[in-house]
Amino acid sequence: MKDFAAIDFETANHAQSSVCSVGVVIVRNGQITEKFYCLIRPEPEWYSYWNTQIHGLTAEDTQNEKVFPDVWAEIAPKIAGLPLVAHNSPFDEGCLRAVHRVYQMDYPDYEFHCTCRAARRIFGKILPNHQLHTVAAHCGYNLTNHHHALADAEACAVIAMKIIKI
């Protein structure tokens, strides 16, 4: 895979629309060319204990941040025409669709690919599981800041460059 954008969302609560951070890593000609990270004021704007335990973000971290449409206005031109890649893409694609719906934004028909599905297919039982940190380590990437959206997107990009063929 030579040209794509790896994307990862973290959510504030159980609502898929509650994106509170996004990481995007753009790959062109098989090289990482750009990284983007942003905190987002979520909708609905509350944090569950469990989500905060996973990623460490709280309402205080995002209360003065931009809302999704403003952040997406920065991201959309960067990823225009690129397929999107995510680890467990149904989650990230679901978040993207949900937040577009909440803000009544037109949803472009993004092409998504899943590094988790690809890892299951390629590595099978070679790996003890197909979680992002496990697959990333197997592909030579040390994911030290797991559940930080940019770190996860970068791990996903490295995996995709190694195993996804379009």
Secondary structure, DSSP 8 states (H G I E B T S, - for coil): --SEEEEEEEESSSSTT-EEEEEEEEEETTEEEEEEEEE---SS----HHHHHHH---HHHHTTS--HHHHHHHHHHHHTT--EEETTHHHHHHHHHHHHHHTT-------EEEHHHHHHHHHGGGSS---HHHHHHHTT----STT-HHHHHHHHHHHHHHH---
